[in-house]
Amino acid sequence: MGFNKDFVWGAATASFQIEGAWNEDGKLPSIWDVFCHEDGKISDGSSGDTACDHYHRYKEDVKLMADLGLKAYRFSIAWPRIISDVDGRVNQKGIEFYNNLIDELLKYNITPYVTLYHWDLPYYAYLRGGWLNPQISDWFEKYAEVIAKNFGDRVKHFITFNEPSVFVGCGLQQGSHAPGLKLGSRDLLNVGFNIHLAHGKALRALRKLVPDAEIGITVAMMPAIPTCPADEEMAYNSEFSCGKGGFFWSSSYWIDPIVFGKYPQELLDECKDIFPEFTEEDMKLISQKIDFIGLNIYQGRYVGDWKRPVGMAHNELGWDIKPEALRWGVKLFTKRYKLPIYITENGLTCHDWVSLDGKVHDPNRIDFLNRYLLCLRQAADEGCDVKGYFQWSFMDNFEWASGYNPRFGMVFCDYQTLKRTPKDSAYWYKSVIESNGENL
């Protein structure tokens, strides 16, 4: 059966990781700008001040996307680049940049997929309490309205949030990501509720102003993989369990309220004394219909009788290579939520460099992508509605607290000269796109 004939093949990036121009043309600081400028927060001492300089080089980058055969490009908008305060005041220079980027993509018939929030909260919003302030959902709605009014005539695919589990877990509970807080369960439950309300209000604004839009949300997951067929129910229960301990990492915590209009009962029972008060109207707002779920999957975890073998393959960050994660992540979400799925991120970080012949040879990445895509195709063959695949990432970029050492890109970026060099895997991926995955 294979992938549908209208399967979407693309690549993804995030604003803070590639744009640079951190304080140009009216852009204000984000929590990541502030975090990076503190000593010791980023492993290599770097920042996103310049990143890949995509802000100034977007035409070159879009041309390269077209040359590599991309059909779609998932990127995020920097909230503090286009909105100057919580009152929704617009920075027209920021609007101009994204208008130009969108027009350039459409010139090459590359479909834009826009993520509203990929972690770069405006610092001015953080100073007013950030995700702990109940008013933030209203601020986010105003931001969504500006996006819809300015870009909705050409952008028809939107993602409200990218990986809320990660920006909450790493940024607000562990303190390893911006803004570097270590909050307790009561505060984190309020944060999660405010994010859910923000999703609902942004969805409402987008539906009103761009009625023909396709809208969803992206979550990060480390899918539970059954060791044998007898473990499938165990995998399902493991994937969607949600109690007080680490609830913000749970898939069901983020998606159950959106799809089913209710929080997991296990969590409500365990946290009844500290759970934020919510009304029926709140849940109706949160559970407005979405069109798809985006999944970011890099690795998985086996359940059942499995022991990690010595010397198991892993990437440059130490993440295990488990291609079955792509199949089972899609299967588990399809079983529970019965919605179309996009793989909004999947890729491999390697020790890449430019060889003596001027090329970047990355056979391990090609092998990784081939294995994972075969498993994704298997999920499609088994009846899952898989709409598209976005490789992470279009080019090497600022990898958050790890700085510039991990290289996930299809395209190599020399951070001294900012020269772009497509890797062997980029040309391999082009051939996959041209065959709609038939050559895997």
Secondary structure, DSSP 4 states (H G I P E B T S, - for coil): --S-TT-EEEEE--HHHH---TTSTTPPPBHHHHHHTSTTSSTTS--SSSTT-HHHHHHHHHHHHHHTT-SEEEEE--HHHHB-STT--B-HHHHHHHHHHHHHHHHTTPEEEEEEESS--BHHHHTTTGGGSTTHHHHHHHHHHHHHHHHTTT--EEEEEE-HHHHHIIIIII-SSTT-----HHHHHHHHHHHHHHHHHHHHHHHHH-TT-EEEEEEE---EEESSGGGHHHHHHHHH---STTGGG-HHHHHHHHHTSS--HHHHHHTTTTSPP--HHHHHHHT---SEEEEE-S--EEESS--PPTT--B-TT--B--THHHHHHHHHHHHHH---EEEEE----B-----TTS-B--HHHHHHHHHHHHHHHHHHHTT--EEEEEEE-SB----GGGTTS-B--SEEE-TTT--EEEBHHHHHHHHHHHTTTTT-
